[in-house]
């Protein structure tokens, strides 16, 4: 199941991503001008030919921050990184490079990388919107299940509970994220005699009778449900759950 973040967790995660983007961009800039840095400080031991050649290879490393920005931050951040990238290239092209066509090379490279980055950013934003829509639909669906008079459990292939409705919570407590066998029967291993998870994952709809912790026997319908991460889970409907 895809990891869900609270707004505060997502904010902290994006701050870490921003600092990482800043770090990798700074490393790219230092590498791009490392020959000049070596000359300025007189670090003869670090004077390698790599730092004094045509900087086509050096420009390639800027692909990484551009792709990173496109994937995690979308179109606006990608455009900003592209502008910063061409700003880094210009001083060398205009004032430092002794090679022919010093301006044409970085401009052509930037155009090519910009097209790739902007395309990736557009696809990333489209994917985020689609995922957001799917997650909202899932939330609305399960919110409706909170209103039904039967108990409802969604159990993943790892036996962990991905969802349980309000009636189950009021009757047996909140078991979100717990193993179903631990939540329902206080066991440490799957219930080999009654578990139908494997059959349900293969597409079967199973009806059975189970005894739950309150000592009563219930009719249970277990059917396959494909969650938002494309994993086949077991949706269990437990009929006749009564809340005192």
C-alpha positions in Angstrom: 0.0 0.0 0.0 1.3 3.4 -0.8 2.5 5.3 2.2 0.3 8.1 3.3 1.6 11.2 5.0 -0.1 13.7 7.2 0.2 17.3 6.0 2.9 18.0 8.6 4.9 14.9 7.6 4.6 15.9 3.9 5.8 19.4 4.7 8.9 18.1 6.5 9.5 15.6 3.7 9.3 18.4 1.0 11.7 20.5 3.0 14.2 17.7 3.1 13.8 17.2 -0.7 14.3 20.9 -1.2 17.6 20.9 0.7 18.7 17.8 -1.2 17.9 19.5 -4.5 19.9 22.6 -3.4 22.8 20.3 -2.3 23.0 18.4 -5.6 22.8 21.6 -7.7 25.6 23.1 -5.6 27.7 20.0 -6.2 27.1 20.3 -10.0 28.1 24.0 -10.0 31.3 23.2 -8.0 32.2 20.4 -10.4 31.5 22.6 -13.4 33.9 25.3 -12.2 36.3 23.0 -10.3 39.2 23.7 -12.7 38.9 27.5 -12.0 38.6 26.7 -8.3 41.8 24.6 -8.4 43.6 27.5 -10.3 42.4 30.1 -7.8 43.6 28.2 -4.7 46.7 26.7 -6.3 45.7 23.1 -5.6 48.3 21.5 -7.9 47.6 18.0 -6.7 44.0 18.3 -8.0 45.0 19.7 -11.4 43.5 17.0 -13.7 42.9 17.3 -17.4 39.2 16.4 -16.9 38.6 19.8 -15.4 40.0 21.7 -18.4 38.4 20.0 -21.4 35.3 20.9 -23.3 32.6 20.9 -20.6 30.0 18.8 -22.5 30.3 16.0 -19.9 30.3 18.4 -17.1 27.0 19.8 -18.3 25.4 16.3 -18.3 25.4 16.1 -14.5 22.9 19.0 -14.4 20.4 16.5 -15.7 20.1 15.1 -12.2 18.9 18.2 -10.4 16.6 19.0 -13.3 15.0 15.5 -13.3 14.8 15.6 -9.5 13.0 18.9 -9.6 10.6 17.6 -12.3 9.8 14.4 -10.4 9.2 15.9 -6.9 8.3 19.5 -7.4 6.7 19.8 -10.8 6.7 22.4 -13.6 7.5 25.6 -11.7 10.5 24.2 -9.9 11.8 22.6 -13.1 11.7 26.0 -14.9 13.6 27.6 -12.0 16.3 25.0 -12.1 16.6 25.3 -15.9 17.0 29.1 -15.6 19.6 28.6 -12.8 21.4 26.0 -15.0 21.8 28.3 -18.0 22.9 31.1 -15.6 25.7 28.8 -14.5 26.7 28.0 -18.0 26.9 31.6 -19.3 30.0 32.9 -17.4 32.1 30.1 -18.8 30.7 30.4 -22.3 31.1 34.2 -22.4 34.4 34.8 -20.5 36.3 31.6 -19.8 36.0 28.9 -22.5 38.9 28.9 -25.1 37.0 26.4 -27.3 35.1 27.3 -30.5 31.3 27.8 -30.2 31.3 28.3 -26.4 27.8 29.8 -26.4 26.2 27.4 -28.9 27.0 24.2 -27.0 25.5 25.1 -23.6 22.4 26.7 -25.3 21.7 23.6 -27.4 22.3 21.4 -24.3 20.0 23.5 -22.2 17.2 23.4 -24.8 17.4 19.6 -25.0 17.5 19.2 -21.2 14.7 21.7 -20.8 12.4 19.8 -23.1 13.1 16.5 -21.3 12.7 18.1 -17.9 9.4 19.9 -18.8 8.0 16.8 -20.3 8.8 14.8 -17.2 7.4 17.5 -15.0 4.1 17.5 -16.9 3.9 13.7 -16.7 4.7 13.9 -13.0 2.0 16.5 -12.3 -0.5 14.5 -14.3 0.4 11.3 -12.3 0.0 13.2 -9.0 -3.4 14.6 -10.1 -4.5 11.1 -11.1 -3.3 9.6 -7.8 -5.0 12.3 -5.9 -8.3 11.7 -7.7 -8.0 7.9 -7.1 -7.3 8.5 -3.4 -10.2 10.8 -3.0 -12.5 8.2 -4.7 -11.2 5.6 -2.3 -11.8 7.8 0.7 -15.3 8.5 -0.4 -16.0 4.8 -1.0 -14.7 3.8 2.4 -16.5 6.7 4.1 -19.7 5.3 2.7 -18.9 1.9 4.3 -18.7 3.6 7.7 -22.5 4.0 7.4 -23.4 0.4 6.7 -24.8 -1.8 9.4 -22.3 -4.6 8.7 -18.7 -4.8 9.7 -16.2 -4.2 6.9 -12.5 -5.1 6.8 -10.0 -4.6 4.0 -7.1 -7.0 4.4 -3.9 -6.8 2.4 -1.8 -9.7 1.1 0.5 -9.3 4.1 -2.6 -9.9 6.4 -2.4 -6.3 7.6 -5.7 -4.4 7.9 -5.9 -1.5 5.4 -9.3 -0.3 6.4 -12.0 -1.2 8.9 -15.3 0.7 9.2 -16.7 2.5 12.1 -18.9 -0.4 13.2 -15.9 -2.7 13.5 -14.0 -0.1 15.5 -16.8 0.4 17.9 -17.2 -3.3 18.4 -13.6 -4.6 18.5 -11.4 -1.5 18.7 -9.3 0.3 16.1 -7.1 -2.3 14.3 -5.8 -0.2 11.4 -2.4 -1.6 10.4 -2.6 -4.6 12.6 -2.5 -8.2 11.4 -6.1 -9.5 11.0 -5.4 -12.7 12.9 -4.0 -10.6 15.8 -6.8 -8.1 15.7 -9.6 -10.7 15.5 -8.3 -13.7 17.4 -5.2 -12.5 19.3 -3.1 -15.0 17.5 0.5 -14.6 16.3 0.1 -16.5 13.0 -2.5 -16.7 10.2 -5.6 -18.7 10.9 -4.9 -21.7 8.7 -8.2 -23.4 9.2 -10.5 -20.5 8.2 -8.3 -18.0 6.3 -9.5 -17.6 2.7 -7.1 -14.8 1.7 -5.2 -16.8 -0.9 -8.5 -18.0 -2.5 -9.8 -14.5 -2.6 -6.6 -13.1 -4.1 -7.1 -15.6 -6.9 -10.5 -14.1 -7.7 -12.9 -16.2 -5.6 -15.8 -14.9 -3.5 -16.2 -16.9 -0.4 -19.1 -17.1 2.1 -18.3 -18.7 5.5 -19.3 -18.6 9.2 -16.8 -17.4 11.7 -16.7 -17.0 15.5 -15.4 -13.6 16.6 -13.9 -12.4 19.9 -17.4 -11.6 21.3 -18.2 -15.3 21.2 -20.9 -15.0 18.5 -20.8 -16.6 15.1 -21.2 -14.4 12.0 -21.8 -14.9 8.4 -18.8 -13.5 6.4 -18.6 -12.7 2.7 -15.0 -12.3 1.5 -14.4 -10.9 -2.0 -11.4 -9.5 -4.0 -10.8 -5.8 -4.0 -8.0 -4.1 -6.0 -6.6 -1.2 -3.9 -5.1 2.0 -5.2 -1.6 0.4 -5.4 -3.0 -2.3 -7.7 -2.7 -5.0 -5.0 -5.5 -7.5 -4.7 -6.8 -7.5 -1.2 -9.6 -9.2 0.7 -12.7 -7.2 1.4 -14.6 -8.9 4.2 -18.2 -8.1 5.1 -19.3 -9.4 8.4 -23.0 -9.5 8.7 -25.0 -8.6 11.7 -22.4 -6.8 13.8 -24.3 -5.2 16.7 -22.9 -2.3 18.7 -24.2 -2.0 22.3 
